[in-house]
Amino acid sequence: MINRRKLLAVSALVAAAFGFSVPTTASAQTVIKLGWTTTDGPTDPYAVGARAFKAAVEKNTNGSVQVQLFPNRQLGDEKQVMEGVRFGTVDAGIITNAVVAQIEPAFQINDLPFLYTNEAQAQKVLDGKLGADLAAMLAKKNMIVLGYMEGGFRQMINNKKPVSAPSDVTGVKYRVMQNPLFIDMFNSLGGAAVPMAWGETFTAVQQGTIDGLEIPVAVIDGSKMYEVTKFLSMTNHTYSVIELLISKRTLDKLTPEQRAAVIAAGKTATVEQRAESAKNEKALLAGLEQKGMKINQVNDVAAFRKAVQPIYDKAKKTVGDPLVNQALDAVK
């Protein structure tokens, strides 16, 4: 008598020959491929989140779902990964909020300059009604938010001068993400915003094509930007949300039990990632100083807030008064 394993193998060969599929066994392992564009370093916030998600998924599913990790743009730049998640050709990704906003403009809310005062406030808002409302909008585009992870506040780094006031931004060429809000932000501060994909940025700074960029502390270290930039100014201009996204198509392929386990893993991983990122930042700043970066604090942001007010007015036209006002009410 042919045993079950041999029978399945023969069936698979026959199915392949005639172009139809044979159901897999319940014990077959499901793989979720997760991509992001930064490094897989120990303190990189994207990598920290990816590893936490992998561990939580595999624990919650007793290994029936495996998460494979693809850092360093192995699955493409952020826009490519996000589009893949949208259409189901990529299972999951950890994507910078500004890139997500290119697909769902309502996500611009998270990148409004100087909206959030601190990390705790941002987390409370994102874990509440505003975050749920944004996730519901993205779900209509076949991307499911499993968690609002944390890249840390974005800071300004450049090779020209420290930034203490908006006038210090004037005339300095900053790489910004390919997102209208970030372009408007630096232009409103008097800088020269240069939209550019992440993969081109290090070389552009190194060759002097741009003077600097805006970036979270952990990514400065992980991407070795300290090798090509001199000044780090703690502007805290934007709280960097990084969304853990999974394709609706991928989620729909899972069993109900696996689906629930993966969703729960997203929540667990988000909590762990935020805590780890906060712990790492203080040590990273000390390390960047030792590596030669000149760091200055920005204590008075009133002038910056005044300069970027037109961005709030424009956002109201783009995403609507109700959503902007909801965000402003949430941070009061």
Summary of the structure (lengths in Angstrom):
residues: 332
radius of gyration: 21.7
end to end distance: 72.8
largest distance: 83.2
contacts: 1130
relative contact order: 0.17
helix: 51%
strand: 20%
